[in-house]
Each structure stands twice: as structure tokens, then as C-alpha cells.
Amino acid sequence: MRTALVTGISGQDGSHLAELLLGRGYRVVGTTRDAARELPAGLGERVELVAVDMLDGRRMAEVLSRHRPDEVYNLAACTSGEGQFDDAVEIGRVNGLAVSVLLEAIRGVDPRIRFCQASSSEMFGDASQSPQSEETPFHPRSFYGAAKLYAHWMVRAFRRRHGLFAASAILFNHEGPRRGPGFVTRKVTSQVARIAAGLATELRLGNLDARRDWGYAGDHVRGMWLMLQQDSADDFVLATGETHSVRELCERAFGHVGLDYRDHVREDAAAFRPPDPVQLVGNPAKARARLGWSTEVRFGELVDMMVDADLRLLRQGAGGA
Ligand SMILES: NC(=O)c1ccc[n+]([C@@H]2O[C@H](COP(=O)([O-])OP(=O)(O)OC[C@H]3O[C@@H](n4cnc5c(N)ncnc54)[C@H](OP(=O)(O)O)[C@@H]3O)[C@@H](O)[C@H]2O)c1
């Protein structure tokens, strides 16, 4: 039986990845900051949860020595836009430096451990070309993107210098029913559920013409797993390769419950973000060719799935707040 260690297992991707790994017969160990954390989808019963400070190299080495993983997936990060984007030091520590701490621990305990880093399309930032591939130069704009880029380069450096099987997944946006409430997809689908239930009437959003490359989390974590099943470590863009606007997102989500988004959505000037100078959209050709990876859940299906999940949550009394 293979063992996988997943940092940040309580998050959206962590839970999808844990389900995938358990389904493939892995023993799964997950890290969290809080051992009392409840995992979604009944995972608490099926994975071993350990509390770890991601910056504590000694503790990380202890966890690796005790659980002896074959594969490590580093998903823990400051990700939500709720104020955390502004904390440059914390973002630098967790999204950047912690990756070096983890790679050093792997090197010390067992350099055969395979490692996958959850990197981000935000590393491209003010990209000079579109779509973006593994060859596109990085120009991060945010603290988040800059810290992720440091980690990305450290993954490559550990691979070159120490021969570790260390791979970096350059992830474009991926969503699903477990997406945090601060992200625009979930903001839309949860409010659509409330409006459909008669609990609200309006949804305020920023620029409706902003476009994103939105995929499904279940597909993207499968890509990360595939990356660690190869003969050698490499970096891959995981993306759908197509974009949709916030307006299309609203149209689909409201349409799914028989409503017209134009009756409910208000564009809020205060929430406008400056437009991206170059369209951020990934080119997944390398992942397709080398991993045989492609996305299975299309945009419309993804939005319907999220609305249905939010309607269910509301009925269960957990999503109405
Ligand atoms: N989802 C996307 O579209 C996307 C796109 C590009 C890259 N990524 C990357 O993919 C990974 C997974 O994303 P996700 O969507 O699953 O994120 P998520 O739902 O926000 O989960 C991230 C997890 O990281 C842990 N975490 C948060 N702040 C932390 C801190 N200060 N120190 C240590 N751990 C912390 C949390 O676990 P505990 O609270 O249990 O500690 C949280 O559950 C992240 O590294 C993210 O940056 C995601």
C-alpha cells in the first residue's frame, strides 16, 4: 500500500485529492494547523490528520519519518482574498519559505519521496503572452503570486541540485462545491441558491466582463497525481485552455434555477478590479501530451454542480448564513 502526505488537506483540493488517493488504495495522511479541524465528505474517518506548523522543519521531518510517505502533495497555502492577500510576511512564509522547509525535510528523511507543489497561474501576473505555457515568463503582481513563484523556483532548484523528484503544477483556477465562499464562482452559486429560495433578491459583483480559465478541482487534482506517476519530475500547466466571463457564470447559474441574471445582478463599482492587461488562460498542451490529462467537467456542468450543491446546503440549513 502506498502512502501519501497531503498538506492543507482540509481545503478544497486537499479533500478532492484525498478522495482520489483513497479510491486508488493509498493510505492518506493529511496536515492541518488545527488537529480539531473537521474534514469534508466524511474524510475524517478515512485519513490520518496531523497538526503541523509548516515552518517547523523538525516537526515536518518527524512527521515524514513516522508516516514514511511515498508521495507528498503540498497544498497548504494562504489562498483566500479575505484580508490574507495583504499580509505579505505571512504569505511569504507559508506560500514561499515553507516549501523550502518541506523540501529540506524530504531530502533529510528520504530523498526518494516524490513531491508535488501546488503552484499558481498568478505567477504569470502581467504576462507578456497569452495563452500561458510552461515557457511563458513570470511577472507576478500579487504577494501571493510572488511567494508562489519563489516556491516554484525552489522546487526546480531542489530537483536540479539534489535530484529530488520534485514537480510543480502551475494551476489555473479550479472550482467546485467546496470552493471557499470568498471566490467569485462560489459567491455567485451560493447567492443564486439563496435567491432561488426567496432568502435574497440581489447579487453585487465587480466587472462582469472579467474572464477566467475555470476548471473543476477534481480534474486538477487528478493532474497532480498523474505528475507523480511519471518516470521523471517536471512542471506542467493544468488548465482548461478556455475562458468564460463572470457574466456567463451568472447567466448559467441563474438560468439553472429558472431565473434571469439581469433581474438580480448589480455591477458594483467599488468591487471593480483593474482589468488584466493580458488574458490569463492556460495552455495545457504539455499535460495533455505527456500525462494524457484533460479536463472532464466542462464549464456549464461545473456551474450546475455548484448551484445544486449550494441548494442542498441551504436545505440542510448550513448554507443560509
Ligand atoms: N483553487 C484554485 O483555483 C488554485 C489555483 C492555483 C493554485 N492553487 C493552490 O492549490 C492549493 C490548494 O488550493 P485550495 O483551493 O484547496 O485552497 P484552500 O481551500 O484555501 O485550502 C488551503 C489549505 O491550506 C491551509 N492553510 C491556510 N492558511 C494556512 C497557513 N497560514 N498556514 C498553513 N496552512 C494554511 C488550510 O488548512 P488548515 O486550516 O486545516 O490548516 C486550508 O484548508 C493552494 O496551495 C493554492 O494556492 C489553487
The ligand as an SDF file (V2000), in Angstrom:
LIG
                    3D

 48 52  0  0  0  0  0  0  0  0999 V2000
   -8.1460   26.5250   -6.1710 N   0  0  0  0  0  0  0  0  0  0  0  0
   -7.5060   27.1940   -7.1210 C   0  0  0  0  0  0  0  0  0  0  0  0
   -8.1030   27.7230   -8.0710 O   0  0  0  0  0  0  0  0  0  0  0  0
   -5.9970   27.2830   -7.0960 C   0  0  0  0  0  0  0  0  0  0  0  0
   -5.3330   27.8780   -8.1710 C   0  0  0  0  0  0  0  0  0  0  0  0
   -3.9410   27.9460   -8.1440 C   0  0  0  0  0  0  0  0  0  0  0  0
   -3.2360   27.4130   -7.0790 C   0  0  0  0  0  0  0  0  0  0  0  0
   -3.9240   26.8560   -6.0420 N   0  0  0  0  0  0  0  0  0  0  0  0
   -3.1640   26.3130   -4.9240 C   0  0  0  0  0  0  0  0  0  0  0  0
   -3.5950   24.9890   -4.6700 O   0  0  0  0  0  0  0  0  0  0  0  0
   -3.5510   24.7290   -3.2630 C   0  0  0  0  0  0  0  0  0  0  0  0
   -4.9000   24.2340   -2.8000 C   0  0  0  0  0  0  0  0  0  0  0  0
   -5.8800   25.2450   -3.0550 O   0  0  0  0  0  0  0  0  0  0  0  0
   -7.3300   25.1570   -2.4100 P   0  0  0  0  0  0  0  0  0  0  0  0
   -8.2420   25.8240   -3.3590 O   0  0  0  0  0  0  0  0  0  0  0  0
   -7.6070   23.7750   -1.9510 O   0  0  0  0  0  0  0  0  0  0  0  0
   -7.1350   26.1040   -1.1420 O   0  0  0  0  0  0  0  0  0  0  0  0
   -7.9430   26.1580    0.2340 P   0  0  0  0  0  0  0  0  0  0  0  0
   -9.2890   25.5100    0.0520 O   0  0  0  0  0  0  0  0  0  0  0  0
   -7.8980   27.5500    0.7140 O   0  0  0  0  0  0  0  0  0  0  0  0
   -7.0890   25.2210    1.2010 O   0  0  0  0  0  0  0  0  0  0  0  0
   -5.7970   25.5710    1.5980 C   0  0  0  0  0  0  0  0  0  0  0  0
   -5.4990   24.9410    2.9400 C   0  0  0  0  0  0  0  0  0  0  0  0
   -4.2680   25.4780    3.3820 O   0  0  0  0  0  0  0  0  0  0  0  0
   -4.2670   25.5740    4.7890 C   0  0  0  0  0  0  0  0  0  0  0  0
   -3.7820   26.9010    5.1900 N   0  0  0  0  0  0  0  0  0  0  0  0
   -4.3900   28.0990    5.0070 C   0  0  0  0  0  0  0  0  0  0  0  0
   -3.6530   29.0930    5.5310 N   0  0  0  0  0  0  0  0  0  0  0  0
   -2.5490   28.4910    6.0820 C   0  0  0  0  0  0  0  0  0  0  0  0
   -1.4330   28.9640    6.8130 C   0  0  0  0  0  0  0  0  0  0  0  0
   -1.3030   30.2670    7.1000 N   0  0  0  0  0  0  0  0  0  0  0  0
   -0.5090   28.0630    7.2020 N   0  0  0  0  0  0  0  0  0  0  0  0
   -0.6510   26.7470    6.9230 C   0  0  0  0  0  0  0  0  0  0  0  0
   -1.7100   26.2290    6.2790 N   0  0  0  0  0  0  0  0  0  0  0  0
   -2.6400   27.1010    5.8490 C   0  0  0  0  0  0  0  0  0  0  0  0
   -5.6940   25.3930    5.2970 C   0  0  0  0  0  0  0  0  0  0  0  0
   -5.7660   24.2080    6.0810 O   0  0  0  0  0  0  0  0  0  0  0  0
   -5.9050   24.2560    7.7120 P   0  0  0  0  0  0  0  0  0  0  0  0
   -6.7910   25.4190    8.0200 O   0  0  0  0  0  0  0  0  0  0  0  0
   -6.5370   22.9330    8.0150 O   0  0  0  0  0  0  0  0  0  0  0  0
   -4.5290   24.3960    8.2330 O   0  0  0  0  0  0  0  0  0  0  0  0
   -6.5180   25.2650    4.0140 C   0  0  0  0  0  0  0  0  0  0  0  0
   -7.5030   24.2540    4.1200 O   0  0  0  0  0  0  0  0  0  0  0  0
   -3.0880   26.0210   -2.6130 C   0  0  0  0  0  0  0  0  0  0  0  0
   -1.7010   25.9490   -2.4180 O   0  0  0  0  0  0  0  0  0  0  0  0
   -3.4130   27.0760   -3.6470 C   0  0  0  0  0  0  0  0  0  0  0  0
   -2.5750   28.2000   -3.5260 O   0  0  0  0  0  0  0  0  0  0  0  0
   -5.2740   26.7610   -6.0290 C   0  0  0  0  0  0  0  0  0  0  0  0
  1  2  1  0
  2  3  2  0
  2  4  1  0
  4  5  1  0
  4 48  2  0
  5  6  2  0
  6  7  1  0
  7  8  2  0
  8  9  1  0
  8 48  1  0
  9 10  1  0
  9 46  1  0
 10 11  1  0
 11 12  1  0
 11 44  1  0
 12 13  1  0
 13 14  1  0
 14 15  2  0
 14 16  1  0
 14 17  1  0
 17 18  1  0
 18 19  2  0
 18 20  1  0
 18 21  1  0
 21 22  1  0
 22 23  1  0
 23 24  1  0
 23 42  1  0
 24 25  1  0
 25 26  1  0
 25 36  1  0
 26 27  1  0
 26 35  1  0
 27 28  2  0
 28 29  1  0
 29 30  1  0
 29 35  2  0
 30 31  1  0
 30 32  2  0
 32 33  1  0
 33 34  2  0
 34 35  1  0
 36 37  1  0
 36 42  1  0
 37 38  1  0
 38 39  2  0
 38 40  1  0
 38 41  1  0
 42 43  1  0
 44 45  1  0
 44 46  1  0
 46 47  1  0
M  CHG  2   8   1  16  -1
M  END
$$$$
